[in-house]
């Protein structure tokens, strides 16, 4: 049994090494096509359901940003991540009652979508004497079933969130509708890029448009072409997600 497990792990290591080379090449190509250096693009490995052994192998290969979607999973893995060489972020939907579990564990929360959530992040950050970097999640497709700030509310909400102590707005994040075709997805990415640039020019207090986080396994190259400087890649890097059936 241990030998089988070891063989499976070794195969996942090899697959990760091969996938990472392909992804880095595609990121570099897209960066150059968009008029930027490959170093300008941050690859964040989305590690939902990925075993810590595989994550840490990725870190040993130079992956220096990882992101978890679930609070419980992040907490279960936390003590085993190689965080001396890597930055941990939270990239999933975050309930206010679970902020306390991650507030001093993550370098950034990418999914802030309301003043209520920002207020709780602020309260706990001040209490624990930390500054929490956040991205504002934009519901770029205005989907009723999806979290995120509606595009038409972004401009009025940003100063409110930025005014909270203990938080620092570092940019925007978005996930286009899952059923969108390539042309529609590019349209959503282009809209996000416009919001990002427009907000940056306004130079709002405590709003630093450092990161435009968009693009995942199926569309990260297109996102980079549209201006993304952070992409969140999971299955293209680690293979299909394997869920624990126990």
C-alpha angles and dihedrals in degrees: 000000000000091000091052091049091048092050091049091049092049090051091051089050091053093046090050092051092051094044093049092055091052093047094047090051092049092047090050092049093049091046092053091046089053092051097255139108118259087238088065090069121079116210110209114192110221102217104185109151091356114134115245091239089061092044092052091048087056090050089053087056091056105272102146103174125056130174134199126203101200127057094212093051092047092052093047092052098035101098091049101051116106092235095162087079101027142053119230121214135178112233105167135084108294125207116211093236090059098050090092090063096060108021096106096030102064133063092212142007109215100187109065106147107161144031087244092061092041090051092055092046087051094048094051094041091055091045091052095039096240135125111229118208113217140183121211111237111221120204089219094177093047089232116177092213095052132078122232140093113291111244093241091055097047098089095050095042098049098070090046093054093041090055093065114102118238095033133092121197107222102174147294137305131194143171116203119223112288094231096052118121122231094269093049092047091053088051091054092047091050091051090051091050090052092051089048094051094042093052092046091056091054092062095211119193113269091001113117114177094208098134135042101185112194137123128067137195096305100041112019094119092053090048091054091050087055094051108276114148096183125049126187110216124180121146094030087058104036102023127243114341114262112210123205107245096193 
